[in-house]
Amino acid sequence: MKKAVFPGSFDPITIGHVDIIKRGMKVFDEIIIAVGNNTDKKYMFPKEKRVEFVKNTFINCDIIKIESYYGLTVDFCKKNNTEFMIRGLRNPADFEFEKSIALTNRKMTGIETIFFLTSPENSFISSSIVRDLIRNNGDYKLFIPKGVTF
C-alpha cells in the first residue's frame, strides 16, 4: 500500500489544495492530510476549524484521512509509516523553497517528496489571497471547496 502525507496549514483549504489532493489520489492508496501549525504564521482560523474544513471537503472519500499535528512533518510521517510527502508547486519560487525542504527531509529520514504542479487555472490561488478576500468582503467562495463554510 502506497501512503503519502499532504501537510499544510489549510488556512483555509482552497480549490488549489483539492486539485493537488485529487491528483495524488490517482497515485497513492491512502493520503493523510496533515493539518499543522507553522510557528511563523498567524492563523485566521483555529486548528480545529481548519481540520473541520478539510473533513467537510473530503467527507465521503475513503482513501483520505485527516489528522492534525505539531512538530516536524517528517516525524509525523514516520509515526504514520509513510515514505512519501506530497507538495504542490504553483511557480518557480515555490519550487526553490520546497526543494530545500525536500532535500533536508530526504537526508534526515529517507522520506521522498512528490511534487505536483498546480493546474494552470489554479496557479494563482493561495490561502493568503483567500484570507485577504475574506477580510475585505471579496468573493472568496470562487476559490474554496463547497464544503467550507464560515
N, C-alpha and C positions, 0 to 999 in steps of 0.2 A: 504494500500500500504506500503510495507516494503522498506524503503530507507536507504542507507548507504553512508558514505563518505569514500573514499580511499585517504588519504592525503600522500603527498610526495613532494620531490623536483624534481624528474624526470629529473635528470641532467646527462645524458638523460634517457628517458624511455627505459627499457630493455625488452627482451622476458620473463624474470622472473616476471616483473610487469604485463605483459599481461596475463601470466598464472594465476596469483592470481585474476586479474580482471575477466577473463573468468569464473573462478570457482565461484566467487562472484555473477556473473550474474545468476547462477543457484539457488541462494538463495534469492536474492533481486530483487524487481521490478524496482528499479532505483538505480544507483550508480553515485554519484558525485565524479569525480576525481578532487581533490583539489590540485592545484599546489601552494606550499607555499615557503616561504623563511625561512631558518634556519640561524639565525644571527651568528652561529658558523661555518658556511660553506662558502667556497669561490667557486663560481659557474663558470663553464666553459662557460655555455650558459645563456644569459639573460632570465628573466622570460617569456617574450613574446615568445621567441623561444621555450622554454620548453613547454609552452601551445600549441604552433603550433605542436610540435612533437606528443603530446598526441592527439590532434584533428585529425591529419593525420592518426594516428593509429586506431582510432575508428570513422572514418568519416561516416560510414553507420550504426551506431549502435544506435537505438532509445532509449534504456534504459540507455545510458551513457551520462552524462552531464559533461562538463569540465569548471572549474572556477579557477581563481587564488584568493589568499587571503593573508592577512598579519595578524599577531597576533596569538592568541591561536586557535588551531584546534577545541577545544570544543566550542568556541564562534562561529566559522564558522558553526559547526554542529547545534547549537541552532538557529542561524539565518536562516538555511535552513530546520529547523524542522526535523532533523534526530536523531534517537535514537541509531544508530549503526555506528561504525567505523570499517573498515577493515584494518587489518595489515597482512603482510606476514612474515613468520619465515623461515629462512634458516638454523639456527643452534641454539644450546643451548644459546650462547651469545646473539643472537637476542631476544630469549625468556626472558632472565633475564632483558634486557634493556626495552623491550616493556611491560613486566608485571608491572613494577613500574609506567610507564606512564598510562597504562590502569587502574590500581587501583586508581591512583590520579584522572584521568578523571571521573571515576565512582563515587568516593566520592564527587567530586565537582559538578557534573551535572547529574549523573544517566545514562550517555551515556555508553553503553556496547561496548566493543571491541571484535570483532570476529577475531580469528586468523586462517589463512590458512597456512598450511605447503607447502613450495615450492615443486614442483616435483623434484625428485632426479636429473634429467638431467639438472635442472636449479639452483640447490642449491649453486653452486659456483659463480653464476653471480651477480655482483653488478655494480652500476653506476660508482663507483670509479675505478673498473677494466676496464670498457669500456672507461672511460676518459683517463686512462693511455695508453690503446691501441691507442686511437685517437692521443694523444700527440706524441706517438712513432711510428706512421705509421704502427701499427699492424692491423690485420684483424678483426676489431670491428664489421663488418656487420653480423658476425655469431651470435651476441648477442643482436641486436636491431631489432625492427619490421621493416618490409619493407617500411612503410610509412615515416620513419625517414630518412631525407637526410640532409647533412651538406654542 
